[in-house]
Amino acid sequence: MDTLTQQKKPAESAARAPKRIAVVTMGVKLGDEMRGYTRFRFLSELLAREGFAVDLVTSTFQHWEKAQRDCSKPCYQGLPYRIVFIEEPGYTKNLDLGRIRSHRVAAKNLREHFAKNAGAYDLVYAEIPPNDVARVCAEAAEAQGIPFVADINDLWPEAMRMVVDIPVVSDVAFYPFARDAKRVYQLLSGAVGTSDEYAARPGKDRQRPYPHVTVYVGNDLAAFDAGASRFADAIEKPADEIWVTYAGTLGASYDVATLVRAAALLEQERLVRTGAPAGPAGQAIPPVRVKVLGDGPDREKLQALAAELDAPADFLGYQDYEHMAAYLCASDIVVNSLVKSAAQSIVTKIGDYLASGKPMVNTGSSPEFRSKVSADGFGMNVEAEDPRALADEIAKLAGHASLRKIMGAKGRAVAEREFDQPRSYRAIVDLLRTLL
């Protein structure tokens, strides 16, 4: 009996060993960093709580700060998951050849990491893009005979064509991105998309069905609410103003210029008329003021446009998460402003907009998100790049407090049901358990 017990112990010990998952992302906010996405950090924490051993594999380069991390800092240690840093030289701009070269080096070093740690992982979970980094993950998983899951949060090269779309030239330039994406989609064991469109995208490049779920980027509602409450008193809002707020990047995809022009139109009409522009029931509309939270390559150009048009727009720069939450909650209307050609579907900021409990004006062209705005009733869709149409919708909401309240409440309900990470990310855990 003792011999039998001793024989069982190794097998029982092996059975109890936690499955080890590599969560791979080149962009994540860690430790005491001020900027970045928390999706993969939260997922790593959740997987660790669910009993998995987790390596969060990421870059030595912090994308938002455009700086190298001091990987020896204590804030990167003693976590419920292990952080593995992959050397990457870095870059200075979001869209340039330097970034492509930097990701290529990171992909090479990541390939070496998987080769040195063959057999260490039971599953690889990686974001795409970057496409070449995701391809390394897919091929490493295939070589080791373990599942690979792609977290699809943007479409390259589709999104790149928004910036450069020259017949033949673009096809040639973007071929490596298309090639790598196709390889990733063909090799994956499962997919998680930040929209239905993204989750379904691999189906265009493969015949075999694959398990997939849609899990919005979302946010941690408890953290959002705590930040909004903490800094609510720090934000002074005149009672007679309507604040229309945009939060996010000031760059190519995001059409803040049209929002500035719409604000200028409303202000001109307010000054020309006796009193303010009329609302839907003929009542006067308070002055509309745009608040822009964020930074990016187009900031100076947008500020110059606002000055030229004498638009009532305040550029507040990058705000930490808690201050941003407080500003959104203090506002009256939030705007998801995208150019017509933007390939984005359901972007990161949507979870925070909905959490604020404020109505949303959406200029994004994604059929999926426009349908959701209408079906869930938390806002209004407007044709992109049309200042007049945007101004009219803002005026409609500005003059209708009860409509704002109704739409805002519906948005908050959607946030609680579909965008709260502690709740919504369980679908990812369930998918990984199935594959393991």
C-alpha positions as CSV (number, residue, x, y, z in Angstrom):
1,M,0.0,0.0,0.0
2,D,2.8,2.4,0.8
3,T,4.5,1.6,-2.5
4,L,1.2,2.2,-4.4
5,T,0.8,5.5,-2.5
6,Q,4.3,6.5,-3.5
7,Q,3.7,5.6,-7.1
8,K,0.6,7.8,-7.2
9,K,2.2,10.9,-5.7
10,P,4.2,12.1,-8.8
11,A,1.1,11.7,-11.0
12,E,-1.1,13.4,-8.5
13,S,1.4,16.2,-8.2
14,A,1.5,16.6,-12.0
15,A,-2.2,16.7,-12.2
16,R,-2.3,19.5,-9.7
17,A,0.3,21.6,-11.5
18,P,-1.3,24.8,-12.9
19,K,-1.5,25.3,-16.6
20,R,1.0,28.0,-17.7
21,I,-0.2,30.6,-20.1
22,A,1.9,33.2,-22.0
23,V,-0.1,36.4,-22.5
24,V,1.8,38.4,-25.1
25,T,1.3,42.1,-25.8
26,M,3.6,44.9,-26.9
27,G,1.4,47.5,-25.4
28,V,0.3,47.5,-21.7
29,K,0.2,49.8,-18.8
30,L,2.2,48.3,-15.9
31,G,3.2,49.2,-12.4
32,D,3.4,53.0,-11.7
33,E,3.1,53.9,-15.4
34,M,0.7,56.7,-16.2
35,R,-0.4,55.8,-19.7
36,G,-1.5,52.8,-21.6
37,Y,-4.1,50.0,-22.0
38,T,-4.9,47.7,-19.1
39,R,-6.7,44.9,-21.0
40,F,-3.8,42.4,-20.9
41,R,-2.8,43.3,-17.3
42,F,-6.3,42.8,-16.1
43,L,-6.6,39.5,-18.0
44,S,-3.3,38.3,-16.5
45,E,-4.6,39.1,-13.0
46,L,-7.9,37.4,-13.7
47,L,-6.2,34.2,-15.1
48,A,-3.9,34.1,-12.0
49,R,-6.9,34.3,-9.7
50,E,-8.5,31.5,-11.7
51,G,-5.6,29.2,-10.9
52,F,-3.4,29.6,-14.0
53,A,0.3,30.3,-13.9
54,V,0.8,33.4,-16.1
55,D,3.7,35.0,-17.9
56,L,2.8,38.5,-19.1
57,V,5.3,38.8,-22.0
58,T,5.7,42.4,-23.1
59,S,8.2,44.9,-24.5
60,T,11.0,46.8,-22.7
61,F,9.7,49.8,-24.6
62,Q,6.7,51.8,-23.3
63,H,4.6,52.7,-26.4
64,W,2.7,55.7,-24.9
65,E,5.7,57.3,-23.2
66,K,8.0,56.4,-26.1
67,A,10.7,55.4,-23.6
68,Q,12.5,52.4,-22.4
69,R,11.3,50.8,-19.1
70,D,13.6,50.4,-16.2
71,C,12.7,46.7,-15.9
72,S,14.4,46.3,-12.5
73,K,11.9,48.6,-10.8
74,P,10.1,47.0,-7.8
75,C,6.7,47.8,-9.2
76,Y,7.2,45.1,-11.8
77,Q,8.0,42.5,-9.2
78,G,5.9,40.5,-6.7
79,L,2.8,40.4,-8.8
80,P,0.3,37.4,-9.1
81,Y,1.8,36.9,-12.6
82,R,5.4,37.1,-13.9
83,I,6.4,39.9,-16.3
84,V,8.8,38.8,-19.0
85,F,10.4,41.7,-20.9
86,I,11.4,41.3,-24.5
87,E,14.1,43.7,-25.8
88,E,12.8,46.2,-28.3
89,P,14.7,49.3,-29.6
90,G,11.7,51.6,-29.7
91,Y,10.5,54.4,-32.0
92,T,9.4,58.0,-31.9
93,K,6.2,58.1,-33.9
94,N,3.1,55.9,-34.0
95,L,3.2,55.7,-37.8
96,D,6.7,55.4,-39.3
97,L,9.3,53.0,-40.5
98,G,11.0,53.1,-37.2
99,R,8.0,51.4,-35.5
100,I,8.0,48.7,-38.1
101,R,11.7,48.0,-37.6
102,S,11.2,48.1,-33.8
103,H,8.5,45.5,-33.9
104,R,10.6,43.3,-36.2
105,V,13.4,43.3,-33.7
106,A,10.9,42.5,-30.9
107,A,9.5,39.6,-33.0
108,K,13.0,38.2,-33.5
109,N,13.7,38.4,-29.7
110,L,10.3,36.9,-28.9
111,R,11.0,33.9,-31.2
112,E,14.2,33.3,-29.2
113,H,12.3,33.5,-26.0
114,F,9.9,30.7,-27.1
115,A,12.8,28.6,-28.4
116,K,14.6,28.8,-25.1
117,N,11.4,28.0,-23.2
118,A,10.1,25.2,-25.3
119,G,7.6,23.1,-23.3
120,A,7.2,25.9,-20.6
121,Y,3.7,26.9,-21.8
122,D,0.4,25.1,-22.2
123,L,-1.2,27.9,-24.3
124,V,-0.2,31.2,-25.9
125,Y,-2.5,34.2,-25.9
126,A,-1.4,37.1,-28.0
127,E,-2.7,40.4,-29.3
128,I,-2.7,41.3,-33.0
129,P,-1.5,43.7,-34.2
130,P,1.5,43.9,-34.3
131,N,1.1,41.2,-37.0
132,D,4.7,40.0,-37.0
133,V,4.8,39.5,-33.3
134,A,1.5,37.6,-33.3
135,R,2.8,35.4,-36.1
136,V,5.8,34.4,-34.0
137,C,3.4,33.4,-31.2
138,A,1.2,31.4,-33.6
139,E,4.1,29.6,-35.1
140,A,5.8,28.9,-31.7
141,A,2.5,27.4,-30.5
142,E,2.1,25.3,-33.6
143,A,5.7,24.0,-33.2
144,Q,5.1,23.0,-29.6
145,G,1.7,21.5,-30.2
146,I,-0.2,23.8,-27.9
147,P,-3.3,26.1,-28.5
148,F,-2.8,29.7,-29.7
149,V,-5.5,32.3,-29.2
150,A,-5.4,35.7,-31.0
151,D,-6.8,38.8,-29.3
152,I,-7.8,40.9,-32.3
153,N,-8.0,44.6,-31.4
154,D,-7.3,46.2,-34.7
155,L,-7.0,45.2,-38.4
156,W,-3.7,45.7,-40.1
157,P,-3.2,46.5,-43.0
158,E,-6.9,47.6,-43.3
159,A,-6.4,50.4,-40.9
160,M,-3.2,51.5,-42.6
161,R,-5.0,52.2,-45.8
162,M,-6.8,55.0,-44.1
163,V,-3.5,56.9,-44.1
164,V,-1.9,55.6,-47.3
165,D,-4.2,54.2,-50.0
166,I,-2.4,54.3,-53.3
167,P,-3.3,51.7,-55.9
168,V,-0.6,49.0,-56.4
169,V,1.9,50.9,-54.1
170,S,-0.2,50.3,-51.0
171,D,-0.6,46.6,-52.0
172,V,3.1,46.2,-52.2
173,A,3.9,48.2,-49.1
174,F,1.3,46.4,-46.9
175,Y,1.9,42.9,-48.2
176,P,4.0,41.8,-45.2
177,F,1.2,42.8,-42.8
178,A,-1.4,41.0,-44.8
179,R,0.8,37.9,-45.1
180,D,1.5,37.8,-41.4
181,A,-2.2,38.3,-40.5
182,K,-3.3,35.5,-42.8
183,R,-0.7,33.2,-41.2
184,V,-2.0,34.1,-37.7
185,Y,-5.6,33.6,-38.7
186,Q,-4.9,30.2,-40.3
187,L,-3.0,28.9,-37.3
188,L,-5.1,30.1,-34.4
189,S,-7.1,27.7,-32.2
190,G,-9.5,30.4,-31.1
191,A,-10.1,34.1,-31.3
192,V,-11.2,36.9,-29.1
193,G,-12.3,40.1,-30.8
194,T,-12.9,43.5,-29.4
195,S,-15.9,43.7,-31.7
196,D,-18.0,41.1,-33.6
197,E,-16.3,42.3,-36.9
198,Y,-12.8,41.6,-35.5
199,A,-13.8,38.2,-33.9
200,A,-15.2,37.1,-37.3
201,R,-12.2,38.4,-39.4
202,P,-10.1,35.2,-39.4
203,G,-12.9,33.4,-41.2
204,K,-11.9,35.2,-44.4
205,D,-8.6,33.5,-44.4
206,R,-9.5,30.0,-43.3
207,Q,-12.0,27.3,-44.1
208,R,-12.0,25.5,-40.8
209,P,-14.4,26.9,-38.1
210,Y,-12.8,28.2,-34.9
211,P,-14.2,29.1,-31.5
212,H,-14.5,32.8,-31.0
213,V,-16.0,35.4,-28.6
214,T,-16.4,39.1,-28.6
215,V,-15.1,40.8,-25.5
216,Y,-15.0,44.6,-25.6
217,V,-11.9,46.3,-24.3
218,G,-14.1,47.8,-21.6
219,N,-12.9,49.0,-18.2
220,D,-13.1,48.2,-14.5
221,L,-16.2,50.1,-13.5
222,A,-15.3,50.1,-9.8
223,A,-12.0,51.9,-10.7
224,F,-13.8,54.3,-13.0
225,D,-16.4,55.2,-10.4
226,A,-13.7,55.6,-7.7
227,G,-11.7,58.0,-9.8
228,A,-14.8,60.0,-10.8
229,S,-15.8,60.3,-7.1
230,R,-12.4,61.2,-5.9
231,F,-11.9,64.1,-8.3
232,A,-15.5,65.3,-8.7
233,D,-15.0,68.4,-6.5
234,A,-11.8,69.3,-8.4
235,I,-13.7,70.1,-11.6
236,E,-15.6,73.4,-11.7
237,K,-18.3,73.5,-14.3
238,P,-20.4,76.6,-14.8
239,A,-24.1,75.8,-14.3
240,D,-25.1,77.6,-17.5
241,E,-22.7,75.6,-19.8
242,I,-23.1,72.4,-21.8
243,W,-19.9,70.4,-21.9
244,V,-19.3,68.2,-24.9
245,T,-16.3,66.0,-24.2
246,Y,-13.9,64.0,-26.4
247,A,-11.3,61.8,-24.7
248,G,-8.5,60.0,-26.7
249,T,-5.8,60.4,-29.2
250,L,-5.4,63.5,-31.3
251,G,-4.3,61.8,-34.5
252,A,-5.2,60.6,-38.0
253,S,-8.2,58.4,-37.2
254,Y,-9.9,60.7,-34.8
255,D,-11.8,63.6,-36.2
256,V,-11.6,66.3,-33.5
257,A,-11.4,69.0,-36.2
258,T,-15.1,68.5,-37.2
259,L,-16.0,68.7,-33.5
260,V,-14.2,72.0,-33.2
261,R,-16.0,73.3,-36.3
262,A,-19.3,72.2,-34.9
263,A,-18.6,74.1,-31.7
264,A,-17.7,77.2,-33.6
265,L,-21.0,77.0,-35.6
266,L,-23.0,76.7,-32.4
267,E,-21.2,79.7,-30.8
268,Q,-21.6,81.9,-33.9
269,E,-25.4,81.1,-34.0
270,R,-25.7,81.9,-30.3
271,L,-24.0,85.2,-30.7
272,V,-26.0,86.2,-33.8
273,R,-29.4,85.4,-32.4
274,T,-31.2,87.0,-29.5
275,G,-30.4,84.6,-26.7
276,A,-29.2,81.2,-27.6
277,P,-30.1,78.7,-30.4
278,A,-33.5,77.2,-29.9
279,G,-33.9,73.6,-28.6
280,P,-36.4,71.1,-29.9
281,A,-39.2,72.7,-27.9
282,G,-38.2,76.2,-28.6
283,Q,-36.3,76.7,-25.3
284,A,-32.9,78.5,-25.3
285,I,-29.8,76.3,-25.4
286,P,-27.0,77.1,-22.9
287,P,-23.6,77.9,-24.3
288,V,-21.8,74.8,-25.6
289,R,-18.2,74.2,-24.7
290,V,-16.0,71.4,-26.0
291,K,-13.5,69.8,-23.7
292,V,-10.7,67.8,-25.4
293,L,-8.9,65.3,-23.1
294,G,-5.9,63.8,-24.7
295,D,-2.8,64.4,-26.7
296,G,-1.2,63.4,-30.0
297,P,0.5,64.6,-33.2
298,D,-2.4,66.8,-34.3
299,R,-2.8,68.8,-31.1
300,E,-1.1,72.0,-32.2
301,K,-3.0,72.0,-35.5
302,L,-6.3,71.5,-33.7
303,Q,-5.5,74.3,-31.3
304,A,-4.7,76.6,-34.2
305,L,-8.0,75.7,-35.9
306,A,-9.9,76.5,-32.7
307,A,-8.2,79.8,-32.4
308,E,-8.8,80.7,-36.0
309,L,-12.5,79.9,-35.7
310,D,-12.8,81.3,-32.2
311,A,-14.4,78.0,-31.2
312,P,-15.2,77.4,-27.5
313,A,-12.9,74.5,-27.1
314,D,-10.5,73.7,-24.3
315,F,-7.5,71.4,-24.9
316,L,-6.7,69.9,-21.5
317,G,-4.0,67.5,-22.6
318,Y,-3.5,64.0,-21.4
319,Q,-5.4,63.3,-18.2
320,D,-4.7,60.4,-15.9
321,Y,-7.5,57.8,-15.7
322,E,-9.2,59.1,-12.5
323,H,-9.3,62.7,-13.7
324,M,-10.6,61.6,-17.1
325,A,-13.4,59.7,-15.4
326,A,-14.3,62.8,-13.4
327,Y,-14.4,65.0,-16.5
328,L,-16.6,62.6,-18.4
329,C,-19.0,62.4,-15.5
330,A,-19.1,66.2,-15.2
331,S,-19.9,66.5,-18.9
332,D,-23.3,66.6,-20.5
333,I,-22.5,64.9,-23.8
334,V,-19.6,62.6,-25.0
335,V,-18.4,62.3,-28.6
336,N,-16.9,59.3,-30.4
337,S,-15.5,61.3,-33.3
338,L,-13.8,59.4,-36.2
339,V,-13.1,60.2,-39.8
340,K,-15.1,58.5,-42.6
341,S,-12.2,56.2,-43.6
342,A,-11.4,55.0,-40.1
343,A,-11.3,51.2,-39.9
344,Q,-11.9,51.2,-36.1
345,S,-14.9,49.3,-34.9
346,I,-15.6,49.6,-31.1
347,V,-12.6,51.6,-29.7
348,T,-11.2,51.5,-26.2
349,K,-12.8,54.8,-25.0
350,I,-16.3,53.5,-25.5
351,G,-16.4,51.7,-22.2
352,D,-15.5,54.9,-20.3
353,Y,-18.0,56.9,-22.3
354,L,-20.8,54.5,-21.4
355,A,-19.6,54.3,-17.8
356,S,-20.1,58.1,-17.4
357,G,-23.8,57.8,-17.9
358,K,-23.8,60.6,-20.5
359,P,-25.4,60.4,-24.0
360,M,-23.0,59.7,-26.9
361,V,-22.8,61.3,-30.3
362,N,-21.1,58.8,-32.7
363,T,-19.5,59.8,-36.0
364,G,-17.8,56.4,-36.5
365,S,-18.8,54.6,-39.7
366,S,-18.6,51.0,-38.3
367,P,-22.0,49.4,-39.1
368,E,-21.7,47.2,-36.0
369,F,-21.2,50.1,-33.7
370,R,-23.8,52.4,-35.4
371,S,-26.3,49.6,-35.0
372,K,-25.4,49.2,-31.4
373,V,-25.9,52.9,-30.7
374,S,-29.3,52.8,-32.2
375,A,-30.4,49.5,-30.8
376,D,-29.2,50.1,-27.3
377,G,-30.5,53.7,-27.3
378,F,-27.5,55.4,-25.6
379,G,-26.9,58.0,-28.2
380,M,-27.1,59.3,-31.8
381,N,-25.3,58.5,-35.0
382,V,-24.1,61.3,-37.2
383,E,-22.4,61.3,-40.6
384,A,-18.7,61.7,-40.2
385,E,-16.9,64.9,-41.2
386,D,-20.1,67.0,-41.3
387,P,-19.8,69.9,-38.9
388,R,-23.4,71.0,-39.6
389,A,-24.9,67.6,-38.8
390,L,-22.8,67.3,-35.7
391,A,-23.7,70.7,-34.5
392,D,-27.4,70.0,-35.0
393,E,-27.3,66.7,-33.0
394,I,-25.4,68.4,-30.2
395,A,-27.9,71.2,-30.1
396,K,-30.7,68.7,-30.0
397,L,-29.2,67.0,-26.9
398,A,-28.1,70.3,-25.3
399,G,-31.7,71.5,-25.4
400,H,-33.3,68.3,-24.1
401,A,-32.2,67.5,-20.6
402,S,-34.6,64.6,-20.1
403,L,-33.4,62.9,-23.3
404,R,-29.8,63.2,-22.1
405,K,-30.8,61.6,-18.9
406,I,-32.6,58.7,-20.6
407,M,-29.8,58.0,-23.0
408,G,-27.1,58.3,-20.3
409,A,-28.9,55.8,-18.1
410,K,-29.2,53.3,-21.0
411,G,-25.4,53.7,-21.7
412,R,-24.5,53.1,-18.1
413,A,-26.6,49.9,-18.1
414,V,-24.8,48.7,-21.2
415,A,-21.5,49.4,-19.5
416,E,-22.4,47.4,-16.5
417,R,-23.7,44.5,-18.6
418,E,-21.2,44.3,-21.4
419,F,-18.1,46.4,-20.7
420,D,-17.2,45.8,-17.1
421,Q,-14.0,43.8,-17.2
422,P,-14.5,41.6,-14.1
423,R,-17.7,40.4,-15.6
424,S,-17.1,40.4,-19.4
425,Y,-13.6,38.9,-19.4
426,R,-14.9,35.7,-17.9
427,A,-15.8,34.7,-21.5
428,I,-12.1,34.7,-22.3
429,V,-11.3,32.5,-19.3
430,D,-14.1,30.1,-20.4
431,L,-12.7,29.9,-23.9
432,L,-9.1,29.2,-22.7
433,R,-10.4,26.5,-20.3
434,T,-12.2,24.8,-23.2
435,L,-9.1,24.8,-25.4
436,L,-6.9,23.5,-22.6
